[in-house]
Amino acid sequence: SIVLITALLGSASTVVALIAYAEPVNAISKAVQNFAYSNHEPDLPDNYNDEIGELMANTQGALKKLHSMLHNMHELSIRDELTGLYNRRFFSEQAEMLLIRTMRYEEPLTLIFVDIDNFKSINDQFSHQVGDHALRQIANIMTDTARGSDLTARLGGDEFVILLPNTSMVKARQISERLRNSMERYDWTSLLPNSDITISIGMAEAQEYDTIEKLMDRADKNLYRAKKGGRNQI
């Protein structure tokens, strides 16, 4: 009887210990699984002071560090290296989705094509390094002018684009005029002595059965008209 009772008590304590370990191990397993499938940062309990607690803390720290690294890598893949704006590839992907939404809900959508006037002369006169500084400042002005819902990107060189969801041509023109004025009023003397930077803008509003390519083509043609008409205009 004594042997049997001892065996039963030993088995019971073993089961209790296994149950105690099963809960935190299951939490760790779920956290790793959720991270693998949805990239969600883990939030493991911190009320364990034994080896399990140390394992949880190490797992949490490792997954958070990996989450941060993956986020940074994603940002690098969608951002323009020089200006920090979105790059052409990411803009194209997001613009397609915004256009689909526009057509589905019959909302207005306007695209703004921005080109810096005589930018080649800035590079030739002041150097490409100064030109890069100017591009970064232009990107900052564009970011400050655009709204949180707008998609702002650098397509390459001195060409930029802003896609304005749920925005008519009339409202887009107001935003474009504010951007043009901000660029014209900015004090460029410290960077470009005796020189200023102006921009030309072409706009186009989405139409039924439009594609992003068609929308950009119309905006680009209007940009050409602004250039041909004397620059520094919409």
C-alpha positions in Angstrom: 0.0 0.0 0.0 2.8 2.4 0.9 4.6 1.7 -2.4 1.3 2.2 -4.3 0.6 5.5 -2.5 4.1 6.7 -3.1 3.9 5.8 -6.8 0.6 7.5 -7.1 1.8 10.7 -5.4 4.9 10.6 -7.6 2.8 10.3 -10.7 0.5 13.1 -9.5 3.3 15.5 -8.9 4.8 14.6 -12.3 1.4 15.4 -14.0 1.1 18.6 -12.0 4.6 19.6 -13.1 3.9 18.8 -16.7 0.6 20.8 -16.6 2.5 23.7 -15.1 5.1 23.6 -17.9 2.6 22.9 -20.6 0.8 26.3 -20.3 3.9 28.5 -20.9 5.3 26.2 -23.5 2.0 26.4 -25.4 2.1 30.2 -25.1 5.6 30.2 -26.6 4.5 27.8 -29.4 1.5 30.0 -30.3 3.6 33.2 -30.2 6.2 31.7 -32.6 3.4 30.3 -34.9 1.6 33.7 -35.0 4.8 35.5 -35.8 5.6 33.0 -38.6 2.1 33.4 -40.3 1.2 37.1 -39.5 4.5 38.7 -38.4 2.8 40.0 -35.2 5.1 41.1 -32.5 4.7 38.6 -29.5 3.4 39.6 -26.1 4.4 36.7 -23.8 3.5 36.7 -20.0 6.3 37.9 -17.7 5.1 36.3 -14.4 7.4 33.3 -14.5 10.7 33.5 -12.5 12.2 30.1 -13.3 13.8 28.6 -16.4 10.5 28.9 -18.2 10.4 32.6 -17.5 13.9 33.0 -18.9 13.0 31.0 -22.0 9.9 33.3 -22.5 12.0 36.4 -22.1 14.6 35.2 -24.5 11.9 34.1 -27.0 10.2 37.5 -26.7 13.4 39.4 -27.2 14.5 37.4 -30.2 11.1 37.7 -32.0 10.9 41.4 -31.3 14.4 41.9 -32.7 13.5 39.8 -35.8 10.3 41.8 -36.2 12.2 45.1 -36.1 14.7 43.8 -38.7 12.0 42.6 -41.0 10.2 46.0 -40.7 13.4 47.8 -41.6 14.1 45.6 -44.5 10.5 46.1 -45.8 10.9 49.9 -45.5 14.2 49.8 -47.4 12.5 47.8 -50.2 9.6 50.4 -50.7 11.5 53.6 -50.1 13.6 55.8 -52.5 17.1 55.7 -51.1 17.9 59.4 -51.7 14.6 61.1 -50.6 12.9 58.6 -48.3 9.7 58.9 -50.4 8.1 55.7 -51.8 9.8 54.3 -54.8 8.3 53.7 -58.3 7.6 49.9 -57.7 5.7 50.5 -54.5 3.8 53.4 -55.9 2.7 51.3 -58.9 1.4 48.5 -56.6 -0.5 50.9 -54.3 -1.8 53.1 -57.1 -3.5 50.1 -58.7 -5.3 49.2 -55.5 -6.4 52.8 -54.9 -7.7 53.0 -58.5 -9.7 49.8 -58.0 -11.2 51.2 -54.8 -12.0 54.5 -56.6 -13.9 52.6 -59.4 -15.7 50.4 -56.9 -17.0 53.2 -54.7 -17.3 55.8 -57.4 -15.0 58.2 -55.6 -12.8 60.9 -57.2 -9.1 60.3 -57.6 -6.5 62.8 -58.9 -2.9 62.3 -59.8 -0.3 65.1 -59.6 2.8 64.8 -61.7 5.6 67.1 -60.5 8.8 68.0 -62.3 11.6 70.4 -61.2 12.2 73.2 -63.6 15.7 73.3 -65.2 17.1 70.8 -62.7 19.9 69.8 -65.0 21.3 73.4 -64.8 21.4 73.1 -61.0 23.5 69.9 -61.2 25.7 71.5 -63.8 26.2 74.8 -61.9 26.4 73.6 -58.3 27.3 69.8 -58.5 25.3 66.6 -58.3 25.8 66.6 -54.5 24.1 69.9 -54.1 21.4 68.6 -56.5 20.9 65.6 -54.2 20.4 67.9 -51.2 17.9 69.9 -53.2 16.0 66.7 -54.1 15.8 65.8 -50.4 14.5 69.2 -49.4 11.9 69.1 -52.2 10.8 65.7 -50.9 10.4 67.2 -47.4 8.3 70.1 -48.8 6.1 67.6 -50.7 5.6 65.4 -47.6 4.6 68.5 -45.5 2.1 69.6 -48.2 0.6 66.2 -48.8 -2.1 64.7 -46.6 -1.8 61.5 -44.6 -3.9 59.6 -47.1 -2.0 60.8 -50.1 0.6 58.6 -51.9 3.8 60.5 -52.5 6.6 58.9 -54.5 9.8 59.7 -56.5 9.7 58.1 -59.9 13.3 58.8 -60.6 15.6 61.7 -61.4 13.6 64.9 -60.7 10.2 63.4 -61.3 7.7 63.1 -58.5 4.1 62.0 -58.2 1.3 62.4 -55.7 -1.8 60.3 -55.9 -4.8 61.9 -54.0 -7.6 59.5 -53.1 -11.1 60.8 -52.8 -10.0 64.1 -54.2 -11.5 66.0 -57.2 -9.6 68.0 -59.7 -10.7 71.3 -58.0 -9.4 70.2 -54.6 -6.2 68.7 -56.1 -5.5 72.1 -57.8 -5.6 73.8 -54.4 -3.1 71.3 -53.0 -0.9 71.7 -56.1 -1.0 75.5 -55.8 0.0 75.2 -52.2 2.9 73.0 -53.1 4.0 75.3 -55.9 3.9 78.3 -53.6 5.8 76.5 -50.9 8.5 75.6 -53.4 8.7 79.1 -54.7 8.8 80.8 -51.3 11.4 78.4 -49.8 14.7 80.1 -49.1 17.2 78.3 -51.3 20.1 80.8 -50.9 22.1 78.7 -48.4 22.1 75.8 -50.8 21.8 77.6 -54.2 23.2 81.1 -54.0 21.4 83.5 -56.2 19.1 80.7 -57.4 15.6 79.4 -56.8 13.8 76.2 -57.5 10.4 76.1 -59.1 8.2 73.2 -60.2 5.8 72.5 -63.0 2.7 70.3 -62.3 0.5 68.3 -64.5 -2.8 66.9 -63.2 -5.3 64.3 -64.3 -8.5 62.9 -62.6 -9.4 59.3 -62.9 -12.1 58.4 -65.4 -14.3 55.3 -65.9 -12.3 52.2 -67.1 -9.0 54.1 -66.4 -5.7 52.4 -65.7 -2.8 53.9 -63.8 -0.8 54.0 -67.0 -3.5 56.1 -68.8 -3.9 58.4 -65.8 -0.2 59.0 -65.6 0.0 59.6 -69.3 -2.7 62.3 -69.2 -1.0 63.9 -66.2 2.4 63.7 -68.0 0.9 65.4 -71.1 -0.5 68.2 -68.9 2.9 68.5 -67.3 4.4 69.0 -70.8 1.9 71.8 -71.4 3.0 73.5 -68.1 6.6 73.3 -69.2 5.9 74.6 -72.7 3.8 77.4 -71.2 6.6 78.9 -69.3 7.2 76.5 -66.3 6.4 77.2 -62.6 2.7 76.6 -63.3 -0.1 74.0 -63.1 
